[in-house]
Amino acid sequence: MTTTVSKTEIKQAVEHRRNFAIISHPDAGKTTLTEKLLLYGGAIHEAGAVKARRAQRHAVSDWMELEQQRGISITSTVLQFLYRDYWINLLDTPGHQDFSEDTYRTLAAADNAVMLEDAAKGLEPQTRKLFEVCRMRDMPIFTFFNKLDRPGREPLELLDEIEQELGLMTYAVNWPVGMGDRFKGVFDRRQRQFHLFERSAHGSKEARDTVIDLGDPQIEQLIGPELYYQFKEELEVLDEVGPELDLDAVHAGQMTPVFFGSAMTNFGVELFLEAFLDYALKPNPRESTLGPVPPTREDFSGFVFKLQANMDPRHRDRVAFIRVCSGKFEKDMVVSHARTGKQVRLSHPQKLFGQGRESLDDAYPGDVIGLNNPGVFAIGDTIYQGEKLEYEGIPFFSPEMFAYLKNPNPSKFKQFRKGVAELREEGAVQIMYSADESRRDPILAAVGQLQFEVVQFRLQQEYNVETLLEMLPYSVARWVGGGWDALKQASRLFNTVTVKDSYGRPVLLFKNEWNCQQVESEHPKLKLSSTAPVV
Ligand code: GDP
């Protein structure tokens, strides 16, 4: 069955869709900002779903909580809301405790990223890591400096840090006046208007800012002469010395529009949202075996970027999250599965919003759908109608934690092997093995501790195997370009061990970056890469 959908309908849907993921370090205010953004959406008026998540996150970690955490991650994978006449999809990248490869993979499904920073802290480690993933795809990045109601670093210094350390040009769309106790508001360079910060508007609702034109003499009075002159000076620097806003550079991930605000007091959030809608990239063509596929291609296509298992052992359902790339998704449609060549009927689709799952009838490019996955989907799989195509796979990201996974009970060998293989296929964790087969235990390779916990928990719950972990002292992995042949040609390597990934390709593990750089400088011919080649 091929659906008949007009190009105009899809084109219109694409024009009115924007999607993004927030990248940030724990505590920068992602939950708070998400909550405030949703308020503008009108879809919900109490952002309770997000709050529940926060309350739960601060609870002590135990297995029950792990289960809950997984449950909640399921429901908050994507939040869709309508603002003006745009459908906005906010793809959730799980935070600290649940930092895992899913966080990276979610970025593969997003068209834009919002880099959220605490203005007192500037760039932090997790943000840098996530930024690197965005950079791999030259994604447009919007920067929001949060917590201006508290003392923070100098705004010019914060911009400088982004330029120097990330190599991104910055364009301040708004500019703060004062900070902390003396925070007076922001100047919106688009409308050339000053938005006054009022501490009392502690917004759980959509608050309206008091807005004053730049030429109005009231401004000086309201913010005091000292701050006013400083602001005038800074504005002059920005207007005269700073670059102009270049949307092509923004869309190519070379320039970041910058915003300042205070998510907690709901200040600067609407200004951000307005500008974001004007500047963000709409769902765009994606690379495939047929070349770039425009979202307006009439035939439906999409790819799987995340699989989530229900932790409840009685319902072993798995949800596959699919990013719609072209055409229109309709419930019960039959599509081709590129990897297996089979036909699959897409029944029981779900739209995931807040705490509840809603069933969904149609979706357009830029949307995410959740499908019950009776074991047919793997991460990176393409589904399509019409001419055969496959989207570029999702890379394996560089793991930073390694541990042998041991099965102390030989009678459970079969279950153990099956469980490890299935969890690997599902993308719960990467699996490696010692290169010389001196040891048969699989090595779990992860980007976050939670992945180890999930694997052990699920092996026990779903496969009835108790396992032991033996941590390994490595933190850096590098795939070797040219594989074993290239490795053989290199002379002896120091301070590294060689393991193989699940495709049998060599991977070097190092204790630290320094050891890795040492090997790179001693063996310039060896091409080392922090992500695995896409298969
Ligand atoms: P997440 O870990 O990034 O999701 O951060 P949260 O949204 O949970 O925020 C972390 C802490 O910072 C919480 O205590 C928030 O109340 C606080 N916070 C968030 N935004 C602001 C802000 O604009 N100003 C101030 N003063 N605190 C904030």
Residues whose N, C-alpha, C, O or C-beta is under 5 A from the ligand:
A	BS01	GDP	H25 P26 D27 A28 G29 K30 T31 T32 N146 K147 D149 R150 G261 S262 A263 M264 T265
